[in-house]
Amino acid sequence: MKKSILVVDDVVENIDILKTILIDKYTVRVATRGKMALKIAEKFKPDLILLDIMMPEMDGYEVCTK
C-alpha cells in the first residue's frame, strides 16, 4: 500500500508540480485552503502533509495549530 501525502497550497501550479513528482510513489490528495486541508486530513489521515504557510483565510501556522 502506498503512503499518502496531502499537498496544501493555494497556487494550483504548485500543486500540479508536486503531484507530478509524487504521484508514482504516493497517494496524493490536495487542498487549496486550510479548512479543506483539515477536513481531508481528518478523514484520510495522511502520512505527510506538505503545507504552504502563506494562504488566504487560514494560513499554514493556523492549520498546524488546529
N, C-alpha and C positions, 0 to 999 in steps of 0.2 A: 504494500500500500504506500502510495506517495505521501510525503509530508506536505502540509498545507501552509501557504503563505497568504496573508491578507495585505494587499497593497492599498494604501490610503494616500490619495493625492488629489487636489482639486484641478490639476493640469492633466487633461486627458492624454496628451502626448507623452508625458512621463509614465503614466500607467501603461500605455501601449508599448513603450520601450522595455519596461520591466517585465511585462507579460511575455513579450517575445523572447527575452533572455531566459525566463524561468519556467515557462510552460512545459518544456520537455521533461523536466525532473521533478516538478512540484505541481500540486493542485493549487491554482492561483484564483483567489477571489479578490474583488476590487470594490472600493468605496471612494466616492468623491467628496464626502462630507463626514465630519466627526460623528454625528448622531447615527448615520448609516453604518459607519465602521463599528460602533458599539453594538448595534443590533446584530450585525454579521458575526462579530467576534463571540457574542454570547451564544448564538445559535450553533456555529460551526467549530468553535474552539481551535483557532489556527495555531500551528506550531511556532510561527514567527509573524510579527507584524512589522511591515516597512511603512513608517508613518511620517508624513510631511508635517513640519511644525507650523508653517505659515499657511493657514487655511481660513476662509471666512466662517463666521458663525461660532465655531468651536475650534480652537487651534489644537495642535498636536499635544501640547502640555496638558490641556484640559481633558483630552481623550485619555491620556495616560493616567491622570488623576482618578478619573471615573472607572 
